């Protein structure tokens, strides 16, 4: 994992922890729900057949040895179905769309073998031809992978064959094949850019490999982000009312991919791209935050990963981007001390069918329990620890979502009320009024026109995911 640091620039220091909620929808409220990991594993196992047997293409995480793998198809030609090849993308210029394809003399069974050009070699370029469709894992000049069609072979040099390319779509490679599977994302593959200090990132993977201060506590395959920050305190608030947010989010993300070929050759009959996973989190809001007419949002970190899915012989590059932020609104009068645990799973993305076209998919099941709740004086405060996420293929954004789990406290009258899990509220002497604290999640987002990269009809406009709002009461009382 690469971690970059930036100097503190925000006017009001704040941190967020929502790493890799990545566009999760919400259930109607907290309820017991078993993890869907086993179901997703069964789905992936069911798609592990091969095209040779007439079964769907296997979908799996690309091995490290395939970090520069390339597949080539020649649509319309005999035997032109996608195949793994020893050709590699030596370099790519995104401005001119020119690529240099480097041939090698070594390859595995079934791969194309071509000899590297030698000085003075006048042979015609071979191994790459006009009409070829190339799918490549991340390569120099194409950090998000490359999916392109060769429109012209320019010539050869010591570096390889230079070609002119144009954008294309996945159906030109997948054709009438089917593919479906869910692949875990390596937590060590995330590139983390810190926008504010005091962000702790931990992960654990097989082989007893871990990183971060909480590395030994993180389950295998999980990524954990711990945060803590002070926020502005209301004018006149006592020293004991110092405002802050703190907590962690622990997530085991998976990429969900499916494609259903249309035998008529008119593009896919079905497609899906999304993210799912299990999460655990605990976070808290404490003190008397300063008043603000509008919610104040401060980004604190960016995370990026480019997991490569091996879909049969084809390297499909998925791009995950996440901007984590903190947002708070308050009237400056109420003092709270609220903390809750959250556990559950989520799934979000876009699905395509010939009848309805692209439609959003979002679901989440969470179990929530308050750790402590305390409200003093009248007023209200709402604090979100959220994430704005994007999911795409080969550098094109397909799904965007803004997920904001939050804590909210409100009170009327004059009171001092405190409760813990399963306990009756305790009130201060002379208190009167009513109070309540809530947990909840807000979700907004869109399906983007770039989802047509599957080869589906182009969206006429972006499709809103809609605004999902779910809230549940953690504790309340009257005096």
Secondary structure, 3 states (H helix, E strand, C coil): CCEEECCCCCCCCCCCCCCCCCCCCCCCCCCCCCCCHHHHHHHHHHCCCCHHHCCCECEEECCHHHCCCEEEECCCCCCCCCEEECCEEEEEECCCCEEEEECCCCCCCCCCCCCCCCCCCCCCCCCCCCCCEEEECCECCECCCEEEEEEEEEEEECCEEEEEEEECCCHHHHCCCEEEEEEECCHHHCEEEECCCCEEEEEEECCCEEECCCHHHCCCCCEEEEEEEEECECCCCCHHHCEEEEEEEEEEEEEEEEEECCCCCCCCCEEEEEEEEEEEEEEEEEECECCCCCCEEEEEEEEEECCEEEECCEEEEEEEEEEEEEEEEECCCCEEEEEEEEEEEEEEEEEEECCCEEEEEEEEEEEEEEEEEEEECCEEEEEEEEEEEEEEECCEEEEEEEEEEEEEEEEEEECEEEEECCCCCEECCCCEEEEEEEEEEEEEEEECHHHHHHCCCCCCCCEECCCEEEEEEEEEEEC
